[in-house]
Amino acid sequence: MPSPFNGDTRTAQGWALQLEAYLHLNTAVYDTDEKKVIFLLSRMMKGEAAKWAEGHLKTAIAAGTYGTFATLTTNFKAMFFPKNVAQTAICRISSLRQTGSVAAYASLFRTILADTGITEEVTRIMFFRNGLKREITHTILTFENIPNTLDNWLDKALDVEVRRMLINPPTYSKAKDPYAMDIDRMEMEEDSEGEKRTRKTYLTPQERERRRKNGLCFKCGKKGLAKDCPNHPTMTAAKKVVKEDDDYAEFLEWKAFKTRQARKGKAKKEESEEEEDF
């Protein structure tokens, strides 16, 4: 059953063909003009088509007859079929070019050709040949027996396409590892003080995107570090300052301990001297 028609002139011809095919397959049901007319109008339920169908129904009810199916289809074509169909089709087929496979090009070519009204085989071949990819056309023109019908041109074009694919099969680039990274630049090295430090890393765009999506640090690759990454330059400097502060604090504690020890020693010495005086 054809889908409801909305009045689009670009699809009117195709819809009319579907309608005729459906009625032909169901002649036992739609065996009178009245049934055919009512069915056609019932499938026009959207947009401008609905308004047009409503007008015909009102006229038919007022007149007491639905008229003939032939008259209705004639009025339908006059209303919804595009004007200058042949000229429009000729313009389309003149600019049609093969961009994909020969089969896809030929299918669209034949669809448009049907609306042009062109019957001369030479003209049909000319339009078909002009739209083919240049390398395919040139190859066919080198044949000893050049095709002289549209069907033969299509067959030869398909053969040439297959041969070209066998000679020059399509190549596919090897898929890259989405998590690839420059491992050679992630080595550890010792600085002048013997401390281990991470050499500056150079990440591939894929690795940077992976780390960004997963919330991983761009420096060390660990999750949840970001600004606090121990390999970040500012963090390295901060750790050095903290280390120096810790060393100084230990020195102060040692000095205080020595001072306390000295005071205790001095106090004991003074007590000993006092005992000797007595």
ZAMARGU-4260 file (C-alpha; in steps of 0.2 Angstrom, whole numbers, plus 5000, padded with zeros to 4 digits):
<rodrens>
0) 5000/5000/5000 | 5007/5017/4995 | 5011/5029/5010 | 5001/5044/5012 | 5005/5058/4999
5) 5008/5076/5006 | 5008/5085/4990 | 5027/5086/4986 | 5029/5087/4968 | 5046/5079/4969
10) 5039/5063/4974 | 5022/5064/4965 | 5027/5053/4950 | 5034/5039/4961 | 5019/5039/4972
15) 5007/5038/4957 | 5016/5023/4951 | 5015/5014/4968 | 4996/5018/4968 | 4994/5011/4951
20) 5004/4995/4955 | 4994/4993/4971 | 4977/4994/4962 | 4983/4982/4949 | 4987/4969/4962
25) 4971/4971/4971 | 4959/4972/4956 | 4947/4960/4965 | 4944/4973/4978 | 4945/4989/4968
30) 4934/4984/4954 | 4925/5000/4951 | 4930/5018/4947 | 4921/5024/4963 | 4932/5012/4974
35) 4948/5018/4965 | 4944/5036/4967 | 4939/5035/4985 | 4955/5025/4989 | 4966/5037/4980
40) 4958/5052/4989 | 4960/5042/5006 | 4979/5041/5004 | 4980/5060/5002 | 4980/5065/5020
45) 4994/5077/5022 | 4999/5095/5017 | 4993/5102/5001 | 4987/5085/4995 | 4974/5084/5009
50) 4967/5101/5004 | 4966/5095/4986 | 4957/5079/4991 | 4945/5088/5002 | 4940/5099/4988
55) 4937/5084/4976 | 4927/5075/4990 | 4915/5090/4993 | 4912/5092/4974 | 4909/5073/4972
60) 4896/5073/4986 | 4887/5089/4980 | 4886/5081/4962 | 4881/5064/4969 | 4895/5055/4959
65) 4914/5053/4961 | 4917/5053/4942 | 4930/5042/4933 | 4946/5037/4939 | 4955/5042/4923
70) 4948/5060/4925 | 4954/5060/4943 | 4972/5054/4939 | 4973/5067/4925 | 4968/5081/4937
75) 4981/5074/4949 | 4995/5075/4937 | 4991/5092/4931 | 4991/5098/4949 | 5006/5089/4957
80) 5017/5082/4943 | 5032/5094/4940 | 5031/5105/4924 | 5043/5103/4910 | 5048/5086/4917
85) 5058/5082/4901 | 5068/5098/4901 | 5072/5096/4920 | 5078/5078/4917 | 5089/5083/4902
90) 5097/5096/4913 | 5100/5084/4927 | 5107/5070/4916 | 5119/5083/4907 | 5127/5087/4923
95) 5127/5070/4931 | 5144/5063/4935 | 5150/5046/4942 | 5157/5049/4959 | 5155/5031/4966
100) 5153/5014/4958 | 5148/5011/4940 | 5132/5002/4946 | 5127/5017/4957 | 5130/5029/4943
105) 5120/5018/4930 | 5105/5016/4942 | 5103/5035/4944 | 5107/5038/4926 | 5093/5026/4920
110) 5080/5034/4933 | 5083/5051/4926 | 5084/5045/4908 | 5066/5038/4909 | 5060/5056/4912
115) 5070/5064/4897 | 5060/5055/4884 | 5076/5052/4874 | 5075/5037/4863 | 5090/5039/4851
120) 5103/5026/4856 | 5117/5038/4851 | 5111/5052/4862 | 5108/5040/4877 | 5126/5033/4875
125) 5133/5051/4874 | 5126/5056/4890 | 5131/5040/4899 | 5149/5041/4892 | 5151/5059/4897
130) 5146/5055/4915 | 5158/5041/4917 | 5174/5043/4926 | 5187/5049/4913 | 5199/5034/4915
135) 5185/5021/4912 | 5179/5030/4896 | 5196/5031/4889 | 5199/5013/4892 | 5183/5008/4883
140) 5187/5019/4869 | 5203/5010/4866 | 5194/4993/4863 | 5194/4987/4845 | 5175/4985/4846
145) 5168/5000/4854 | 5150/4997/4862 | 5136/5003/4851 | 5122/5002/4863 | 5119/5009/4881
150) 5118/4991/4888 | 5134/4986/4881 | 5142/5002/4887 | 5136/4998/4905 | 5143/4980/4903
155) 5160/4986/4897 | 5161/5000/4911 | 5158/4987/4924 | 5171/4975/4917 | 5184/4990/4916
160) 5180/4994/4934 | 5183/4976/4940 | 5199/4975/4931 | 5206/4991/4938 | 5202/4986/4955
165) 5211/4969/4952 | 5226/4978/4945 | 5226/4992/4958 | 5217/4985/4974 | 5212/4999/4986
170) 5225/5001/5000 | 5221/5004/5018 | 5232/5012/5030 | 5237/5002/5045 | 5227/5007/5060
175) 5237/5016/5073 | 5236/5011/5091 | 5225/5025/5099 | 5235/5023/5115 | 5252/5025/5107
180) 5265/5036/5115 | 5283/5040/5113 | 5290/5028/5126 | 5308/5032/5122 | 5306/5049/5129
185) 5299/5043/5146 | 5316/5037/5153 | 5322/5041/5170 | 5339/5050/5171 | 5350/5055/5186
190) 5354/5074/5189 | 5370/5081/5195 | 5365/5077/5213 | 5361/5059/5210 | 5342/5061/5211
195) 5331/5052/5199 | 5321/5064/5188 | 5309/5061/5173 | 5315/5067/5156 | 5302/5079/5148
200) 5289/5069/5138 | 5282/5071/5121 | 5265/5064/5119 | 5256/5060/5103 | 5239/5068/5100
205) 5230/5052/5102 | 5239/5049/5119 | 5235/5067/5125 | 5217/5065/5120 | 5216/5048/5130
210) 5224/5056/5145 | 5212/5071/5144 | 5197/5060/5143 | 5202/5048/5157 | 5208/5062/5169
215) 5226/5057/5168 | 5241/5068/5172 | 5250/5074/5156 | 5267/5072/5164 | 5267/5055/5173
220) 5251/5047/5166 | 5244/5044/5184 | 5226/5048/5188 | 5221/5062/5201 | 5238/5071/5201
225) 5237/5085/5188 | 5243/5101/5197 | 5251/5090/5211 | 5261/5079/5200 | 5278/5075/5207
230) 5286/5077/5190 | 5279/5094/5187 | 5293/5107/5186 | 5285/5118/5200 | 5283/5103/5211
235) 5301/5097/5208 | 5307/5115/5214 | 5295/5115/5228 | 5301/5098/5234 | 5319/5104/5234
240) 5314/5119/5244 | 5305/5107/5256 | 5320/5096/5257 | 5331/5111/5261 | 5319/5117/5275
245) 5318/5099/5282 | 5338/5099/5283 | 5338/5116/5291 | 5325/5110/5304 | 5335/5095/5308
250) 5351/5106/5310 | 5341/5117/5322 | 5335/5102/5332 | 5353/5096/5333 | 5360/5113/5339
255) 5346/5114/5352 | 5350/5097/5358 | 5369/5101/5360 | 5365/5117/5369 | 5354/5107/5381
260) 5368/5095/5384 | 5381/5108/5386 | 5369/5117/5399 | 5367/5100/5408 | 5385/5097/5408
265) 5389/5115/5415 | 5376/5112/5429 | 5383/5096/5434 | 5401/5104/5435 | 5395/5118/5445
270) 5386/5106/5457 | 5402/5096/5459 | 5412/5112/5463 | 5400/5117/5476 | 5401/5100/5485
275) 5420/5101/5485 | 5419/5118/5493 | 5410/5111/5508
</rodrens>
